[in-house]
Amino acid sequence: KKSTPEDAPRTPAVIADLVGDNVGDCSARGADLFESIAAEVISAMILGASMSRRAGMAEEVGVGFVAFPLVVHAMDCVVSACGILSVGESQGRCGEDPYNVLKGGYNVAIMLAVIGFGIACKALLDVEAAPKAWLHFYGCGLIGTACAYAFVFLAQYYTDYAFEPVRRIAQASTTGHGTNIIAGVGVGLEATALPALVISAAIVGSFWCGHTSGVVDAETGEAIGGLFGTAVATMGMLSTAAYVLTMDIFGPIADNAGGIVEMSDQPASVREVTDALDAVGNTTKATTKGYAIGSAALASFLLFSAFMDEVTTLTGKPFTQVDIAIPEVFVAGLLGSMLVFLFSALAISAVGRTAQEVVNEVRRQFEDRPGIMTYHEKPDYGKCVSIVAKASLREMVKPGCLAVCGPVAVGVAFRLIGAVTGQEILGAKAVCGLIMFATVTGILMALFLNTAGGAWDNAKKYVETGAHGGKGSEAHKAAVTGDTVGDPFKDTAGPSIHVLIKMLATITLVMCPIFLD
């Protein structure tokens, strides 16, 4: 309204913006990946112990399968540190694309992870009865590593303004705000296809690579290595998690550096440098979000399998398949998909309401304290920070209750329906349908929201480099609108869905007994 720059010190909300970058893209993403790693480590240890026992392995051999996840993630710290140390200043790198520099460090980390993974597989997963098992599990790890690398490349392609999708949005900005939104939504929807294929290939490939490892049930002779193979693939994907998280945290550091430059009234040449770094930061943040949803998908698959195993243990009857042709199971699946959309709606609406409170507060301060615009009065930055902090806690009550109570309500309701209609363990079957549909819908929704938001943000950055009229042009105003729409997509709803799908799997696993007859 006052035509102030985005990070101008006269804007009362500027500090809230800087604080939000830290808590959202540093703390929250760290918690997200920590949850994925914790779920994967625990699931893999349980699967390893269960498989080694069923295969009749000696205790000292079984210990290796249990300890393997811990060893891999200890290795993650080492290889990621080496990757970070490989990124440094040198004269030859002056003017080089910052993302390529960061990706160079990632290449170092991932190569070391591949070598370390092979050594860990040979040392801990070598079984006399199945001499090639460690090679198969190593192959599973390589599949996971390749999946991670593919996500890094795809995120760069769809969110870096060096590539066509973001430039397409910038071009659409020249014809107005509406066409910018249409182009951004189109890019976001398109960006779900290739990652979905990558995740699908990783799950199927790792399962069969583990299934053919030669590890069999000691009593029945049935191959039992498939699920553990999927767990190993998840470990392979997360074997460089520390470096990927480092790339993510680069984003808010660069963003806040740009804010400090603006607030301290540095020359335009300095702002150009920080803007370039900020654009790279948007790409690295999108990379981490794609990486997080991929790891969440694999972790949720493991937790889903653990739920079915728990039903088998509690009922004493095999529970290995779910028939979605059963009407109640299909309906539960439909409710699972609906839950993802409703959860996203609540998250995005919460941002909209809070943003209105902040805008009204900023307008009030401009009207009540006209000296702010002439630098004679200092804005009340704390008021905006307080509004946002209180709202973030208040507005997350509904989505949190939905995520916790939704699967429990569905499981208990269909358990009662099963008791009336005479359908055995219908509650557990319905919960399986809910988890499957919610996970699939959540993966695609998160990919759409994360990528569309990052692409809109970098389309604005591309226009600010001077393209299509540069800052202040009509194209820039349209690009700012797209960026505003994209923020709740990529910073609130999208990342929240990563947590949602893991939470659904975890809650149903813990509450399993109440879904049974």
Secondary structure as GFF3:
##gff-version 3
##sequence-region A 1 517
A	DSSP	alpha_helix	14	22	.	.	.	ID=ss1
A	DSSP	pi_helix	23	28	.	.	.	ID=ss2
A	DSSP	alpha_helix	29	54	.	.	.	ID=ss3
A	DSSP	alpha_helix	59	85	.	.	.	ID=ss4
A	DSSP	three_ten_helix	91	93	.	.	.	ID=ss5
A	DSSP	alpha_helix	98	124	.	.	.	ID=ss6
A	DSSP	alpha_helix	133	159	.	.	.	ID=ss7
A	DSSP	alpha_helix	164	172	.	.	.	ID=ss8
A	DSSP	three_ten_helix	173	175	.	.	.	ID=ss9
A	DSSP	alpha_helix	177	190	.	.	.	ID=ss10
A	DSSP	alpha_helix	193	211	.	.	.	ID=ss11
A	DSSP	alpha_helix	226	237	.	.	.	ID=ss12
A	DSSP	three_ten_helix	238	240	.	.	.	ID=ss13
A	DSSP	alpha_helix	241	263	.	.	.	ID=ss14
A	DSSP	alpha_helix	268	315	.	.	.	ID=ss15
A	DSSP	alpha_helix	327	368	.	.	.	ID=ss16
A	DSSP	three_ten_helix	370	372	.	.	.	ID=ss17
A	DSSP	alpha_helix	381	394	.	.	.	ID=ss18
A	DSSP	alpha_helix	397	421	.	.	.	ID=ss19
A	DSSP	alpha_helix	426	464	.	.	.	ID=ss20
A	DSSP	three_ten_helix	467	469	.	.	.	ID=ss21
A	DSSP	alpha_helix	474	488	.	.	.	ID=ss22
A	DSSP	pi_helix	489	493	.	.	.	ID=ss23
A	DSSP	alpha_helix	494	510	.	.	.	ID=ss24
A	DSSP	three_ten_helix	512	515	.	.	.	ID=ss25
###
